[in-house]
């Protein structure tokens, strides 16, 4: 015989056996007696039942181990031995004529927070049972009659940790859902994410009642399907439960399932070898229908009770970004205390606002992620149905959160950082957790679309080598700010389109990054979102409470034909009325007139006329102006005015950068003359983005501004270890070091530098900054100051170095 996986692929119907319990009751099993122990004491009866099913036409015999786990067996029974013996009985009966399915039923316990058993304890219980089934000769592991998604996941994980046998999981449904609220489609989505070989439904109803369950499964079914109905609905007769559907009608009704995609058929309660024989005859000419795959989503996220497909033919999903400590002092304070009240409030607010997925990040400084993340996950799954996005770079915290989660969460994220795919990739594969693929590799930020696409292709190939299916991959298009990189939006759009064209994968991004440093950010974000949706982006990380995001999302869905009859749009905007708006554009950007009150050099810096600054300075030098006077009297006052405009929100990041570059060009012209004339010593500042962080836009701007104010800047770049930073401080005898971090996972490395400076007894002040850094954090790690932007950083540096600010 071929192995079971090959048999599944042959395109013919495979027949499983029928009930074991009712067969044993007819042969002496007493009410309340343990079937597994009965089988151990009566091996001849068990083997005879198996042989009868084999003669009746069954291709697969199911072991008498439905309750063969530690929680259900007598206390003195060895689960491994019980299952090994039972599997060996089925193996002996099947010989080389049939397959043996190792039956793994529910434990009768519930996983936290519904019960008291941890997910890992549940996995360990199933591992004992499966170990015995493998030793006894099972060809596949079959989880049967499960009613909770968390427990079903535990069976799959246990099987994967014990063996490489095929795995099938069957769930039972009543009134369209499982006991704990899982729909047939959500069950299928979750199991397919986990890569099981067989999905199934059994028990609870007869063939006619299972039709709706199987139809619901078929919407996204890509995996072989097993259907095992009861012999009709149960009836109570003389105090006993009986099933009265005879073999002929049972076979006729069950024969409808191959047309709905079922590739495997069998029976559950009340069925017998005669039912299987009749079924095989009724389906002799039937061929399983191929699953429909025309408009399947790229990936599906699930909670215990809900599926959220993401792809090209479904609405773009908002990943709510607000459960993140960045910029939230109240959330940081609570997480540091081990509390999650504010996080739960943010979750409820975002779900109410329309978030389809919730990003969950507890990476506050000095917070215990390994405890907090799974605790928050368990609390959230008790309160919201929305799938979660687990956001941490801590491997142990991620494992604990995946154990706590009962469905298929999104993992944020896997980059090209060495070892990242090898560590997190198999974890996502085995738990069936889709992940965000982040195109970052090495220390250089990929600015162009071409650079990102090369990295994406390399990471996809690496995922292929690890047997990670594309259905688990969501690519981050990597939005950078257009205020410093004018082609940033165009690069994202190209990445989105190429990911769809080349690899059939959809994309996401942190939307608000695109507008950093600009006015009317919501306006930019909304329009850019519409462009990305048209290009094929499937999800966006954003604040769902932002009106412009909701407007862009809903209007775009109508225009893209993904909101039938504009239902969602009408529900949201039926009472909308147009408003008249006016706008004004200021004339001169310098705030000065052309009367000559300000020199042309000063005005050139304020207006960012970098192509004219050298000519203007040269004219001043030719007219006899001293280099020092030009610096102190023209350049410094001009860049100070720019800083003031930036603080008043009259200027934004593009203007600040342009003026700073103009100033730097001018200074480079004057620098040789200043040195020749004996320029005063410049204060040295060592600047670095800390280890593990490759974001350096903010740090680069600070370096530029510091140089413009006369500081000697030693820029060590990004991803710099503490030792390298402190060595540079000693080498350059620098009185000040500036540290930058953009991520909660790397900001803690700032403390490494502070500690090492103290350890070496070096008298050097430390200033810190970055999007995730706060003044409170700076104090806690012992830094001397915190700045929120480049202008404030210059003022802070001047104070820390005892300099008098020039006006």
N, C-alpha and C positions, 0 to 999 in steps of 0.2 A: 504493500500500500504506500501511496505517497504520504508525506507528512501533512499535518492538518492545514497549515497555511497554504500549501500547494493545492490541497483538495478544495479549499475555499475559492481558489482562483480559477477553477476549471469551468465555471459557468453552469454547473448542474446543481440541483437541490440536494442538500445533505439532510438526512433525517435523524433527529435525536430520539431518544426513548421517551417513555411516558412517566407516570407517577411511580414513586417507590413506596411512599407511605401507605397508600391504600392496598397495594399489593402485599405488603408485609402484614397489614391488619388482617387480611384474609388468611394469613398463614401463621397466626399466633401472636402477633405484636399486640400487647394489651394497652388500653388507654392509659396515658401517662408514662408508659415505659419508654426509655431512651432508645431510639431506633439504631443509633450507632453501636451501643453496647449489645443490643439484641443481635445485630449483625455479627459482632465478634464471637458471640456464643453460638450462633447458628450460621456458620459460613456456607453450608450446603444450600440453605434457603436463598441467601443472597446471590450465590452463583447461579442458581436455577432461575431466578428472576432476570438476571442479566442475559442468560442464554435465551430465555423466552422472547425478550425484546430483540435480541439479535436475529432470531429466527423470524420475528415479525417484521423485519425489514429495517431496523434501526442501524444507521451507520455509526452512531455515537452512543456509547453507554455511559451513564452518569453514576458516579460513585455514591455509595450510601454514607455520605459525610456532610449532609446539609447542616447539621448541628454539631459538627466535629471540632468545635473550638473550645478553648479553655473555660469560657464563661458558661457554656451549656453542658459540657461533659461532667461526669462525677469528679469530685475533687481528687480522687486517687488515680484517675485515668491519665495516661501520657498522650497528649494530643498528637505528637509526632507519630507514635506507634499506632494509635487508633487509625489515623488517616493512611499511614503506610499499608497497614493490613487491608483496609477497605479498598484502596486503590489496586492492590495486588489481586484481590478477588475479581474486580472488574477486568483487570488486565488478563487474567487467566481465562475468563469467559470470552473476551473479545479475540484473543489470539492475534492473528494477522488479518482478521476479517472486519475489524471495527476499531474505532478510536475510543479512548477513555477520557471523559471530561471529569476533572477533579472538582466536585461540588463544594462551594464555599458559600454558606448561607449567612444571614445576618446574626449578629451576636446577641441581640435583644437589649444591648446597651446603646447609649447615645453619646456622641462626641460633644465635648465642650463647644459652645455654651449651652446646648440643649440638654446635655447630660453631664456626667462627672468624669467620663473617660477622656483622656487626652488623645489627640490624633495619633501621636507616636505610639501610645500604648495599644491602640487599635491595630496599627500596622504590625506591631510585634506579635499580637495574638494571631493575626492572620498568617504571619510568617511561619509560626510553629505548624499550623495546619497545612500550609502549602508545602513546607519542607517534607512532610510525610507523604503528601500526594505525589510529589516528584519522585521520592524514593520508591514508591509503590508502582510507578510506571505510567502515570498520567500523561496524556498527549497534549492536553490543554488545561488551563485553569478557568473554571466557569463560576463567577459570582452569581448566585441565584436569588431572586425574590427580594432584592434590596429595596428599601423604602426611604433611605436617606442618602443624599449625594455624597456627604462627607465620608460615610462608611464605604460606599462604592469606590470612592477614590482610594481609600485605605487598602482595599483588596488589590487594586492595580499596583499601587506602590509596593505592597508586600510581595506580590508576584515578581515584580521587576528586580527587587532586592534579593530574591532567592534563586531565580532561574530565568531562562530565556524562552520558556514555553509560550505559545500563543495565549492571549488572555481575552476572555469574553465576560461581559457584565450584563446582567439582566435586572431590570427594575420593574416593580409592580405598581400599577396605578389604579386609583379608584376615583370616579367622577372627574377624570382628566388630569389628576395630579397625584404625586406620591404622598405618603403620609406627612412628610415635612414640607410639602409645597412645590416640589420640582415638577415641571411640565415634561412631557415626552421629548419635546424639541430641545429643551435646556439639557436634559439628560444626554441626548445624542450629541449635542454640541460639546459638552464637557468631556465625554468619553472619546470623541474623535480628536479633540485637542490632546488627550493623553495617549493617543495612538493605539487604542485597543484593536484587537483583530476582529472582534465580533461584538455588536450591540444587540440587546435582546429585551423582550418583555415577556413575562410569564405570570400565571396565576391570577387571582382576583376576579376573573370573568371568563365567560365562554368565548368562542370565536367571534360571534356577532358583536359582542360588546367591546372586543379589542380592535375592531375595524377603525374607529376614530383615533385610537392611540397610535396605530401604525400609520395612518394617513398623516397625523401630526409629525411623526418622526421623519416621514419621507421628504419634508420640505428641504432639508439640507443633508439628507442621508448620502454618505459616500462610502460607508463601511458595510460589510456583510451583516445582514439582519437575521436574527433567530426569533421566531414567534412560537410560544408554547402556551396555548389556551388551556383552561380547564375543560372538563367534559360538561360544559354548560354551567349555569348558575347553581350554587349550592342550595339544597333544600333540606329541611329538618324532618326526619322521619323516624318515629319511635326513639326520639332522643339522640339520634345519630345524624351527622351531616352526610348527605349522599349527593352524587352527581349523576343525573339521569340521561345525559345526551349520549345516545348510542354511537357506536363506531361509524356507521354510514353517514348520518347527519353531521357528526363531528368532522369527518373527512371532507364532506361536501362544503361545509362552511369554511373550514381552514384552508381549503384549496384556493380561496380568493386572495390569499396573502402574497403569493409569488408575483401577481400582477401589481402589487403595491411595493415591490422591491425586496421581499423576503427571499433570502437564499437558503435559509435553514428552517425546518419545521419540526415540531415535536409536540408533546403533550405535557400537561401538568396535572393538577389534582383530579382524580377520578378516571384518568385515562389508563389504558391497558395495552398489551401487545396487539390486541385486536384493533384498537384505535389507530395504532401506528401502521399496521398492515393495510387497513382501509385507506389511510391517508396516502400512503405510498402509491396505491392503485389509483386513487383519485387524481394524483398529480403526475401521473406517468408521462404525460405529454407536455407538461408545463415547463416553461423556462423563466427564471427570475427576470423581472423587468430591470433594465439598466437604470441607475439613479439619474435623475435630471440634474444637469450641471451647467446649464446655460448662464445663469445669473447668480451663481453662488458668491457670497462675500469673500473678501480676502482673508478675513479672520473673524472669530467670534469670541467675545468675552462673556463670561457667565457669573452670576451669583448663584445662590442655592435655588432661587425662584425665577430668575430672569436671564434672557439672552440678549446681548447687544451686538448685532453684526456690524462690521466695519468694512467698507469696500467702495467700489465705483458705482454700484447701482442702488445703494441705500443712502439715506441722509447722512451728512457729515455729523460726527458726534463731538460734543464738547466734553473734554476732560477737565473737570473742575480743578483749578490750580491752587485753591485757597488754603487747603490743609498743608501748609508749608510755613516753617518758622521765619522765613525771610521777611524782614520788615514788620513783623508782628510781635511787639514786646510782650503783650499779654499772653500769647500762645507760647512764646519762649519761656516765660516765667513759669507757666503751668507745667510744661514738659519737664523743666528742670526739677520741679517738685514731684514729678511722677503722676501728674493729673492730666486728664484728657477732656475735661468739660468743654473747653473752648473749641477743641477739635470737633467734638460732636455737634456743637452749635453751627460751626462752619459747614459741616456735612449737610445738616438739615437745610440750611439756607441755600446751598448750591443745588440740592435736589429739587427744592421748591422752584428755583430759578430755571431749571431745565437741563442741568448737567446729566449726561448719560453715563458718565464714568467719573469716579472721584479719585484724584491723585492723593496719596497719603504719605506724607513725609514728616517724620518726627525728629529729624536730624538737628536739633538745637544743640549748641555747645553745652557740654557737661550733662547731657540727657542720656539715659540708658536705652539706646535703640533696641537692643536685644530683648528687653522686657516690654518697653512701651509699644513697639510696633505690633507684635501679636496681640497685646492687650487691647489696643485700639481697634484692630481688625475684628476681634471677637465682639467688641461693643458695637461696632458699625454694622456687622452682619445681623445683629439682633434688632437693629433700628431701621435700616434702609435696604431696599432690594437692588440698589444700583451696584453694578460691578465696580471693583476697586482697582486702582493702579498702585502697586507697591513700589515706593520710591526710596531706595536705600542702596548704598554701595557696601554695606556690611553684610558679608556672606551669611553669618550666623543669624542676624536679624531677619534676613530674607528667608532662610530656611524655616525659622520659627513662624514667620507670617504666612508662608505657603502651607505649613501644617495647620495653621488656624483657620485658613480660608476654605470654604466648602465647594468652590467652583473653579473657574478658570480666570484668574486675575491677570491684569497687565503688569509686566515688570518694567520698571524704568531705572536703568536702561543697561544695554551691553554695548560697549565701545570697542575700539581697536586697541585699547590699552593692553599691554602684555599680560596674558593669563586670564583676561576678563571673559572671553568667549569660552575658554576651556573650563572655567569655574562655574559661571552662571548659565552657559548654554545647556549643558546636560541637566542642570537643575530645572530649567524651564521646560526642557523636553520631557523629562520624567513626570513632572507635575502638570503638564499640559497647560503651561502658562505662557501666552503670547508675550513678546517683549519688544521694546523700542530699540531698534538698532541705531546707534549713534555714530555717524561717520567721523570719528576723531581717532587719529592714529599718530603717535609720535608727539613732538612738542609744537609742531606747526599747525595753526588753525587753518583748515581748508577753506579758502575764501571763494574760489571759483567752483562752478558746478562740476567742471571736469575733474578737479581734485577730489571732490566728494564722491563722485560716481566711481572713481578708481577704488576708493576705500570701501564703498558699499559693495562692489563686486568682490573684493578680497574677503570681506566679512561674510558675504553670502556663501562663498566657496568654503570658507572655514565652517560655517554652519552645516553645509552639505556633508562635509567629512564627519561631522558629529551626529549625522542622521537627524538633524533638526529640520522638520518640514517647513515649507514656506508659509503654511497657514498659521505659524506662530510668530511671524516677523512683520513688524510695523516700522518703517524707516523714518527717522527724524530728518527732515529736509534742512535743518540747522539754520534757523533764521538769525542773521546778523543785522546790526543796525545800519540803516541806510544813511544815517547822519554822518557816519565815518566811512562807510563803504557804499557808494552810490549804486553799485550793481548787485547789492545784497538781495533785493527782492527778485530781480531777474534770475539770479542764480538759483534761488529756491524754486521758482516756477519751472526752471529747466530740470532740476532734480526730480520734482514731482512727476513731470511728464515722462521723463526717461525711466523712472522706476516702474511706472505703469507699462510703458512700451517694451522695455527690455526684459523685465523679470515678473511682471504681473503682480507686483506688491504695491500696496498703498502706503501713504505717508502721514506724518503728523509734524507739529512744530510748536515751540513756545512762541505764540503769536506776538506778544507784546514786545519781544526783543527788537522787532523790525523798526519800531518807532522811537526807541530810546533816544533821549536828548532833543526831541522835537516838540513843538507845540501841537495842540489838537491831536494828541496821540490816538484817541478813540476813532477819530475820522480816518486816519491812516490805517489803523488796525482793521476797521470794518471793511474798507475797500480792498485791502490786501487779502482778507479772508475770502471775499467773493472771487478774486482772481485765482486763489489757490484751490478753491472748490471746483472751479471750472477746469483746472488743470488735472484734477484727480485726487486731491488730498482727502483722506477718509476721516480724519479726526484732528482736532485742534486743542491744544492746551491753553486754556484761557479762563477768564473770570466770567462765569455765566450770568452774574448779576449786572454786567455791563450792557446797557441798552443797545449801543451800536453793534455789538457782537450779535445779539439776538436779531436785530434788524437785518444785518448782512446775511446771517444764516438762513432765516426764513424766506427772505426775498430770493436768495440764490437758489434755494430748493425748488421754489415755484418755477424759476426760469430754467432750471436744469431738468425739469420734468419729473422730480422725485417727490412732489407733494401732490398726490392725486386730488383733483378738483380743488386744489389750493386750500385744502381743509385746514391745515395747521396755520397757514398764513391768515386765513379769514378769522379763525378763532382768536388770533392774537391782535389783529389790526382792524377788525370790523368797525371800531369806533374811532379810527384814526382820522385826523384832519390835518391838511397841509398848513404849515406855519411860514410866515414871511420872514426872511432873515436878510440882514444887510451886513456887509463886511467892509472894512476899511483897510487900506494898505498904507503903512507909513512910508514916507519918502526917504530921506537920508537915514542910513543905518548908523551913522556916527553920533547923531544927536547934536551935532554942531552945524552952524551955517558956514558959508564959504567967505565970510568977511575977513578971514585971515587971523581970527582969534586963536586958531589952532594951526600949528605948522602942518605942512603937507606930509612930513614924516609921521607925525602923530596920527593924522587922519588915515594914512595908508595902513598903519597897524590896526586901527579901529575898524576900518572897512575891509581888511584882509586883502589888500592889493599886493600880493606877494610878487607879482611880475614887475611891479614898479618900485619896490622898496629899495633895491640896491642903487638904482639910478638916482632916486631922491636923496639917499644918504651920500652918494658920491658928490652930488651937487653941493650939499652942505659942507662936506670935507674940502672941496675945491674952493669954497667961499671962506675957508679958514676956521670952521667950527671944530672944536676939540672932540676927539672920540668919546672921552669921558662925559662931556656935556651932552652929547647925543644920546648916550645910554641913559644917564641919570635924568636928563631933562626932557627927552622925547620918547624913547622906547619904553622905559619902565612906567611912566605915567600913562602911556597909551594902553599897555597891556593891563594895567590896573583898572582903567576905565572899562575895558572889555570884561574883566572879572566882575565888576559891579553890575554891568548890564546882564551878565549871566545870572547873578544872584537875584536880580529883580525880574527875571524871566522875560527880559527884553531880547536877550540873546539866548540861543540854544546851542547844543553841542556842535553842529556844523560851523556856526560862526566862531565859536570859541577855538575850535581846531584851526580854522583858517587864519585867524588873527595870530594864534600862537606860532603857526608855521611862518607867517610873515615876519614876526618878531625874530624868530630863530635865523631866518635868512639874513636879516639885517645884522644880527649880532655876529654871524660868521664873517661878514664883510669887515666888521670893526675889530674882531678878536685879535688879528695879528698886530694891529696898531696899538691896542690896549696892552698887549704883552710887551711890545717894544718900549712903550712909555712907562713900563713898570706898574702893571695893574695890581690892585690890592688882591691879596690872597682870597680865593673863593672857598666857601664852606662846602665840604664834600658830603654827599648823601648817597648811601647805597640803597638801591631800589630792587625789589624782586617780587614776583608772584610765587607763592609758596609751593612746596612740593605737592605733586598730585594734581595741580590746577594749571590748565593750559590757556586760561583766559587772560589776556593782557591788554585789552583795549584801554581800560581805565588806568592801569598802571602806566601805560605809554603816554597818555594825556598828562598825567601828573609829572612824569619825567620832563616832558616838553615844557610845561609851565614852570617847573623848578629851574630849568636851564635859563628860561627867559627872565627869571628874577635873580640871576647871577649865581646860582648854585652849581657846583661841579657834581654831575650826576654819574654814578657808576651803575649802569643798568645791567643786572645779571639775567634778565629775561624771565621766562616762566618755568614752572615745575622745578624750582630750585630748593635743594635740601638745606636744612638749617645750618649744617656745618659749612657749606659753601658760602652762605650769607655771612656767617660770623668770621670766617677766614678772610673774606673781602673787607669787612669792617676793620680787622686788624691790619691788613695789608695797606689800606688807604688811610688808616688813622681817622676814620670817619666818626664824627660826633652824633650822626643821625642815620637811622635805617628806616626805610619805608616798606611795609609789607602789604600785599594785596591778595585777596581771595574772593572768588565769585560764588563758590559752592559751600553749602553747609558741611559737606563731607571733608573739605580741605581747610576750612577756616581754623580748625583746631590745631593745624600745624604751625600757626603763628606762635603759639605758646612755646613750641620747640626752640625757636630763635630766642625768645625772651629768656627762657631757662638756660640756654647755652651761653648767652652773654653774661648772665649772672654767675654761671659755673666758672667761666674764665675770668671773672672779675673785670670785665671790660666796661669802661664808662662811656656808654653810648645810649642815646635816647631812641625810643622806638615809637613810630606812628603807624597806625593800621587803617585800612579802608577796604571797601568792596561792597557789593550789593547786599551781601548777607551779614556783614559786620555791623555791630552796634556799639554805641559808646559804653554801654554796660559790659558788653563782652570785652572791650578793650581794657576796662578797669580790672575785670576778673583775671585776665591773663597777665596783668602787670605791665601792659603797654603804657606809654606816657601820653598818648593822645590818639584821637580818632577823628577822621575827616570824612564827610559824605561825598565830596566831589573835589575836582582838581583845584578850584579856586580856594576852597577852604583848606586844602592840603598845603598850599603855599603859605598861607597865613599861619597855619600850625607849625610848619617847618621853621618859619622865621621866629616864632615865639620860643620854640624848643631850643633853638640855637642862639637865643639871646640877641637877635638882630633887630634893629629898628626898621620898621617898615617904611620905605620911601614913598612919599606921596607926590 
